[in-house]
Amino acid sequence: MSSLNDGLADYLNASGAVLAGGIEVMLDKDIERVDIVSGMVDRSVTITVRRHLLQPLDRQGAFRLDPAEWGADGKTWHIDGIAEDDGHLITFYVKP
């Protein structure tokens, strides 16, 4: 993960309290996401992290990226769903 990550972020619970600080994350943009209701394909942003660092796991939480490190991406990204979970890495759909 140290060679794949894009930078560090804080993992927040739904009320904004820090659950884990300074964790390595991968941020990917323009990921295809199929809306199961309409069948339309949309573009989304995902954040991937090592699952064991997110204890407790709050599916309504968020990731706060430091603007000094991330530039325009340095904002709080709220979890909008799980894209993939293999038990080691977990990928979340996120929105600003």
C-alpha positions as CSV (number, residue, x, y, z in Angstrom):
1,M,0.0,0.0,0.0
2,S,2.9,2.4,0.7
3,S,3.9,2.3,-3.0
4,L,0.3,2.5,-4.3
5,N,-1.2,5.2,-2.0
6,D,-1.9,8.7,-3.2
7,G,-1.6,10.3,0.3
8,L,-2.9,10.3,3.8
9,A,-6.4,11.0,5.2
10,D,-8.3,11.0,8.4
11,Y,-11.2,8.6,8.7
12,L,-14.3,10.2,10.4
13,N,-17.5,8.7,11.8
14,A,-20.9,10.0,10.8
15,S,-20.8,12.8,13.4
16,G,-17.3,14.0,12.4
17,A,-15.1,12.4,15.1
18,V,-11.8,11.1,14.0
19,L,-11.7,7.3,14.1
20,A,-8.3,6.8,12.5
21,G,-5.8,9.6,11.6
22,G,-3.2,9.6,8.9
23,I,-4.1,6.4,7.0
24,E,-2.9,5.7,3.5
25,V,-5.6,6.0,0.8
26,M,-5.9,5.6,-2.9
27,L,-8.2,8.2,-4.6
28,D,-9.6,7.2,-8.0
29,K,-11.8,9.4,-10.2
30,D,-14.0,8.7,-13.2
31,I,-14.9,5.2,-12.0
32,E,-17.9,3.7,-13.8
33,R,-20.8,3.0,-11.4
34,V,-24.1,1.4,-12.7
35,D,-27.3,2.7,-11.1
36,I,-29.2,-0.4,-10.4
37,V,-32.6,1.4,-10.6
38,S,-32.2,3.2,-13.9
39,G,-29.5,1.0,-15.5
40,M,-27.5,4.2,-16.4
41,V,-23.7,4.3,-16.0
42,D,-22.4,7.2,-14.0
43,R,-18.9,8.4,-13.1
44,S,-17.9,8.3,-9.5
45,V,-14.9,8.8,-7.2
46,T,-13.6,6.0,-5.0
47,I,-11.3,5.8,-2.0
48,T,-9.5,2.5,-1.2
49,V,-8.0,1.7,2.2
50,R,-6.8,-1.2,4.2
51,R,-9.9,-2.6,5.9
52,H,-8.3,-3.4,9.2
53,L,-7.5,0.3,9.8
54,L,-11.2,1.2,9.8
55,Q,-12.2,-0.2,13.2
56,P,-15.0,0.4,13.9
57,L,-16.3,0.5,10.4
58,D,-18.9,3.4,10.0
59,R,-20.6,3.1,6.6
60,Q,-21.9,6.6,7.0
61,G,-18.5,8.0,7.7
62,A,-16.1,10.2,5.7
63,F,-12.5,10.7,4.7
64,R,-10.9,14.1,5.3
65,L,-8.0,14.9,2.9
66,D,-5.6,17.7,3.8
67,P,-5.7,20.5,1.2
68,A,-2.0,21.1,1.8
69,E,-1.2,17.6,0.6
70,W,-4.1,17.0,-1.9
71,G,-4.6,20.4,-3.5
72,A,-8.1,20.6,-5.1
73,D,-8.9,17.1,-3.8
74,G,-8.3,18.2,-0.2
75,K,-11.8,18.1,1.1
76,T,-14.1,15.8,3.0
77,W,-15.4,12.9,1.0
78,H,-18.5,11.2,2.4
79,I,-19.1,7.5,2.0
80,D,-21.8,6.8,-0.5
81,G,-21.5,3.0,-0.7
82,I,-19.1,0.1,-1.0
83,A,-17.7,-0.6,-4.4
84,E,-15.6,-3.7,-3.4
85,D,-14.4,-5.4,-0.3
86,D,-12.0,-8.4,-0.5
87,G,-11.4,-8.5,3.3
88,H,-8.0,-6.8,3.0
89,L,-8.7,-3.7,0.9
90,I,-12.1,-1.9,0.9
91,T,-13.1,0.5,-1.8
92,F,-15.8,3.1,-1.1
93,Y,-17.8,5.2,-3.5
94,V,-17.5,8.7,-2.1
95,K,-19.0,12.2,-2.8
96,P,-18.0,15.6,-1.6
